[in-house]
Each structure stands twice: as C-alpha cells, then as structure tokens.
Amino acid sequence: MAVHVDKLAVVDPQANLGNDCIIGPFCRIGPHAVIGEGTHLQSHVVVDGHTSIGSDCNIFPFVTLGVQSQDQKHQEGSMTFTKIGDRNTIREYVSIHSATEEGGVTAVGNDCALLAHAHVAHNCNVGNHVIMSHAATLGGHVVIGDYANIAGLSAVHQFCHVGTAAMVGGLARATQDVLPFTIAEGFHARMRVVNKVGMERAGYNDEAVREVRLAFRTLFMRDLRLEEAVAEVTEKLGHREYIRTLLDAIASSQRGLARPDSATLELNTDGE
C-alpha cells in the first residue's frame, strides 16, 4: 500500500499520511497534519494547523480544514486543534476552523456528511452521523448531537446545543437549544414536533417515538411550569434512557430552550 500524492500538490515532509491516501492536485498540507488511511483529498484542499483527519474520508475541492479561528479573541501563536473522524464526506467549500484558546479543540465525529459551503466554527463539537446541508452554519462553541440534521441555509448561534436526532429546518435561525428528538424551524427557530423520521434513522423504535412525543406534549403543550412538567416526565418515563437524554438536555441548557409557540399546539394535539 502506498500514498498517492499528485505532483501539483504541496505536502510538508513532516505531515503524517496514512496508507492509500490520495492527495489530489493543488492541495496544501501543513507540517502538523495527520491524515488517516484511505482518505481522499480531491483537489485544492487546504489542511492547516494541528489537524487530524480519520480514515476513509472523501474531501472535495476547495475545502479548508484547521485554519485559524475567526474569533477576535484568538491570540497569535496559540496551539489549537482540529479533529475530524472517520468515513466523513466533506463537500465543496466547506470550512472547519481550529479552536481559539490554547489547547482548544474543534471536533467532527464519524460518518458525517457536510454538504457544500457548510461552516463549522471554532470550538464546535459535532457528533457522529450528522448531516449539515448546503450552507448550514455553526457559530463558535456549538454542540451537535449524534444523528442531528442541520438543514440548508440555517444558522446555529454560538454556544447553542442541538440534541441527538434533532433537526434544524432550512433557513432557520437557532438562537436557543434544540432538544434531542425534536424539529425546530423558523426565525427565531422554535421546536415544533418530534422528529419521527430522524429517530427511526437513528435506530429508535415506535415505542420510543410515542414516549418521546408524550414527553414533548407534557413539557410544552400543557399548562404546567417547566419544573412541574419535568418532574412529571421523570416520574412516568424517567426509566427510559432516551427520555433521560431529553431531560439531561433541559437540565444542562445554558442558552435556554427554543420553546414551541402557541401555533405549535395544534400540530401536537391533532386527533386528540
């Protein structure tokens, strides 16, 4: 097995390239880059800073990985990191920036699809099996759970969390946390319904979907203070791991929740 480097690529001799890597024309690979086995950089890809890329990734033209944070607090000379997992597809013009502070990390997990022009800012933590559609944008310090879907032309505000198997709809502006297993849309984004399709794709069965929907209605569709609703959901459904995931996201929220508005009530009580 060998590394295939196009004669028009510029690869620093200190870069660490795994077996069967393909480095296409006009790529530029810095001295601190680590690229795993079988990863393909098609052309015009820039890998800068202390950046590691896992195995079997497919990286399309004009992608920039590990370049300096755009955060105005970045201090020149800080050692920061970018970590990208295995089997990711990263399409044209995606940018994933390094962290801001000394020792900080921007991370993308495994089996993700980042479509053209998507942006992952400094210090973000993107889980596994995440889809970011065309021009989806994450501000700094955003956390994205496994199997989440960030739809096209949407933006997630700095420090927000988007939970496991959640979806942020197209053109949405998420300025508060989106709970696991929900769909948020709008400007500002509000949670609307349970993400049934997303849960199914993440491996949850019909019973899990029904119980998450019941929890969602208890939390937001009844005349209860949130603390009262959380206590009721905990008592009735807290033995379920996925319900605990939902409740933990509420308890740990720092930005506040993208709570449903009154127009959401009908969507979640239809037929009752």
BELCOR-V601093 format. One record per residue. RES is the residue in one small letter. SS is DSSP state (H for helix, E for strand, C for the rest). PSI is psi in degrees with one decimal (999 if undefined). OMEGA is omega in whole degrees, -180 to 180 (* if undefined). Layout:
res | ss | psi | omega
RES | SS | PSI | OMEGA
RES | SS | PSI | OMEGA
//
This chain:
res | ss | psi | omega
m | C | 143.4 | -175
a | C | 166.5 | 173
v | C | 134.3 | -178
h | E | 108.1 | -179
v | E | 119.8 | 179
d | C | 146.1 | -178
k | C | -17.1 | 179
l | C | 1.6 | 175
a | C | 153.9 | 176
v | E | 108.5 | -176
v | E | 120.8 | 178
d | C | 137.0 | -178
p | C | -19.0 | 179
q | C | -10.4 | 179
a | C | 147.4 | -178
n | E | 108.5 | -177
l | E | 129.5 | -180
g | C | 169.0 | 180
n | C | 145.3 | 176
d | C | 16.6 | 170
c | C | 147.1 | 173
i | E | 119.4 | 179
i | E | 108.8 | -174
g | C | 179.9 | -175
p | C | 144.5 | 175
f | C | 14.3 | 170
c | C | 153.2 | 175
r | E | 119.2 | -175
i | E | 122.7 | -176
g | C | 174.0 | -172
p | C | -22.2 | -177
h | C | 10.2 | -179
a | C | 142.2 | 172
v | E | 122.8 | -176
i | E | 126.6 | -173
g | C | 173.4 | -177
e | C | 138.5 | 171
g | C | 6.0 | 179
t | C | 140.4 | -174
h | E | 117.0 | 172
l | E | 111.3 | -166
q | C | -54.5 | 175
s | C | 155.6 | 174
h | C | 30.1 | 178
v | C | 135.4 | 177
v | E | 124.2 | 175
v | E | 112.2 | -172
d | C | 169.8 | 174
g | C | -162.5 | 178
h | E | 83.4 | -172
t | E | 130.4 | 173
s | E | 137.3 | 179
i | E | 133.2 | -177
g | C | -162.9 | -176
s | C | 153.8 | 171
d | C | 33.9 | 173
c | C | 150.1 | 177
n | E | 112.7 | -171
i | E | 120.8 | -170
f | C | 174.1 | -173
p | C | 147.6 | 171
f | C | 25.3 | 173
v | C | 142.5 | 175
t | E | 125.8 | -175
l | E | 128.5 | 174
g | E | 13.6 | 178
v | E | 164.6 | -175
q | C | 139.7 | 174
s | C | 147.0 | 173
q | C | -0.9 | 179
d | C | 130.0 | -179
q | C | -15.0 | 178
k | C | -4.8 | 180
h | C | 134.8 | 179
q | C | 126.7 | -179
e | C | 132.1 | 179
g | C | -7.8 | 178
s | C | 140.5 | 176
m | C | 109.9 | -179
t | C | 167.9 | -168
f | E | 152.3 | 172
t | E | 126.8 | -178
k | E | 122.7 | -179
i | E | 130.6 | -173
g | C | -154.6 | -173
d | C | 154.0 | 168
r | C | 36.0 | 177
n | C | 144.3 | 172
t | E | 121.4 | -176
i | E | 109.5 | -171
r | C | -177.7 | -169
e | C | 137.3 | 172
y | C | 13.3 | 172
v | C | 142.9 | 175
s | E | 129.4 | 176
i | E | 113.2 | -173
h | E | 151.5 | 176
s | C | 168.4 | -180
a | C | 173.3 | -176
t | C | -54.2 | -170
e | C | 160.2 | 179
e | C | 124.2 | 178
g | C | -2.1 | -178
g | C | 160.0 | -175
v | E | 135.6 | 162
t | E | 129.9 | -172
a | E | 139.2 | 171
v | E | 133.6 | -175
g | C | -144.5 | -176
n | C | 153.7 | 170
d | C | 36.2 | 179
c | C | 157.3 | 174
a | E | 111.5 | 177
l | E | 108.9 | -173
l | C | 174.7 | -167
a | C | 135.6 | 175
h | C | 6.8 | 175
a | C | 152.0 | -177
h | E | 128.7 | 174
v | E | 112.5 | -175
a | C | 179.4 | -176
h | C | 142.2 | 172
n | C | 15.6 | 175
c | C | 154.8 | 175
n | E | 104.1 | -178
v | E | 128.4 | -175
g | C | -157.2 | -179
n | C | 151.3 | 176
h | C | 31.4 | 179
v | C | 140.9 | 173
i | E | 125.3 | 169
m | E | 113.9 | -176
s | C | -176.1 | -171
h | C | 124.6 | 175
a | C | 17.1 | 171
a | C | 140.4 | -171
t | E | 132.0 | 175
l | E | 126.1 | 172
g | C | 176.4 | -177
g | C | 147.0 | 174
h | C | 19.6 | 177
v | C | 144.8 | 176
v | E | 126.7 | -180
i | E | 123.1 | -178
g | C | 167.5 | 178
d | C | 144.3 | 176
y | C | 14.9 | 176
a | C | 158.3 | -179
n | E | 117.8 | 178
i | E | 107.4 | -169
a | C | 171.6 | -172
g | C | 140.8 | 175
l | C | 20.6 | 177
s | C | 163.0 | -179
a | E | 138.2 | 178
v | E | 124.2 | -175
h | C | 153.9 | 177
q | C | 140.5 | 174
f | C | 2.4 | 177
c | C | 155.4 | 174
h | E | 135.9 | 171
v | E | 120.0 | -168
g | C | 176.4 | 178
t | C | 132.3 | 175
a | C | 26.3 | 174
a | C | 165.2 | 177
m | E | 135.8 | 169
v | E | 118.9 | -173
g | C | 164.2 | -180
g | C | 140.7 | 180
l | C | 10.2 | -179
a | C | 156.3 | 173
r | E | 102.2 | -177
a | E | 109.7 | -180
t | C | -3.2 | 176
q | C | 170.8 | -172
d | E | 139.6 | 175
v | E | 119.2 | -174
l | C | 155.2 | 175
p | C | 144.3 | 171
f | C | 15.4 | -179
t | E | 164.0 | 173
i | E | 128.7 | 176
a | E | 139.4 | 178
e | E | 162.2 | 176
g | E | -177.0 | -173
f | E | 88.3 | 5
h | C | 152.7 | -180
a | E | 138.3 | 175
r | E | 141.0 | 175
m | E | 133.7 | -176
r | E | -53.8 | -174
v | E | 172.2 | 173
v | E | 139.9 | -178
n | C | 77.2 | -177
k | H | -48.2 | -178
v | H | -43.5 | 179
g | H | -39.1 | 178
m | H | -42.3 | 179
e | H | -41.9 | 179
r | H | -28.1 | 178
a | C | 0.3 | 174
g | C | 9.0 | 180
y | C | 143.2 | -177
n | C | -179.7 | -176
d | H | -36.6 | 180
e | H | -41.6 | 178
a | H | -42.2 | 179
v | H | -44.8 | 180
r | H | -42.5 | -177
e | H | -36.2 | 175
v | H | -39.1 | 177
r | H | -41.1 | 177
l | H | -43.6 | 178
a | H | -42.7 | 180
f | H | -44.2 | 179
r | H | -39.3 | 179
t | H | -41.4 | -177
l | H | -37.9 | -167
f | H | -14.8 | -174
m | C | 4.0 | 179
r | C | 162.4 | -177
d | C | 66.9 | -179
l | C | 144.1 | 167
r | C | 152.8 | -176
l | H | -39.9 | -180
e | H | -39.8 | 179
e | H | -42.5 | 180
a | H | -41.1 | 177
v | H | -42.5 | 179
a | H | -40.3 | 180
e | H | -44.7 | 179
v | H | -40.6 | 179
t | H | -43.5 | -179
e | H | -41.9 | -174
k | H | -35.0 | -171
l | H | 3.6 | -174
g | C | -11.7 | 178
h | C | -11.6 | 179
r | C | 132.6 | -178
e | H | -41.8 | -177
y | H | -29.0 | 175
i | H | -38.1 | 176
r | H | -36.6 | 175
t | H | -42.3 | 178
l | H | -46.7 | -178
l | H | -37.4 | 178
d | H | -36.5 | 179
a | H | -35.8 | 177
i | H | -46.1 | -176
a | H | -32.0 | -174
s | H | -2.0 | -175
s | C | 132.1 | 175
q | C | -27.8 | 179
r | C | -9.3 | -171
g | C | 167.9 | -175
l | E | 144.4 | 174
a | C | 71.5 | -171
r | C | 146.2 | 176
p | C | 151.8 | 173
d | C | -179.2 | -174
s | H | -27.9 | -180
a | H | -15.4 | -179
t | H | -21.1 | -174
l | H | -47.0 | -177
e | H | -36.5 | 180
l | H | -31.3 | -172
n | H | 0.3 | 178
t | H | 8.0 | -179
d | C | 128.3 | 178
g | C | -1.8 | -179
e | C | 999 | *
//
